[in-house]
Amino acid sequence: MKAKFLIPLVLFVILVGFLAVGLSRDPQELPSPLIGKQAPAFKLPQLNDPTKTFSPESMKGKPWILNVWASWCVACREEHPVLVELGKLQVAPIIGLDYKDKREDALAMLERQGNPYLLSAVDANGRVGIDYGVYGVPETYVIDKAGVIRLKHIGPITMELLNKKIIPLLGQLQ
């Protein structure tokens, strides 16, 4: 008879345990199957000069940052000053991936707010974003010398994240 009452109590305790674990996790850090794997290859036109292309292959031999952004993205505009500061530090090249954006709008935003990117590649149809598992912009990836993704961050980068996680990781990857 006591077992009848004990089963719901045990199930409730297990459910509360799962809830506590879920609530303690950072929603910005969704697990990605790409961590520890080769960054997907692509070849896209550059934002500033569409006659030139960019491919991650050209970055082999040095760690770098891929930042997925768009001029229509409010969170990207909030993150932008942090990226400008990161660009000034020159700890690693920052490559932009202009995601599903109008070229003239993207160029105007960079003109207004500053350009932290070594260059930006244009992912007009979002195909490369799909290959990288982009949930929404902004998203940032740290890629090592061998072209392996070491970090994926969803959402805007903050100075705290930059100082506590990204810059130390880049230092380790040098």
Protein Blocks (a to p, Z undefined) as FASTA:
>chain_A
ZZmmmmmmmmmmmmmmmmmmmmmpcfklccdfkgopacdddddddfklmmbccdfklmgo
iacddddddfklmklmmmmmmmmmmmmnomaccddddehiafklmmmmmmmnopabfbdc
ddfkommmmmnopabdcddddddfkopafbdcedjddfklmmmmmmmmmmmmZZ
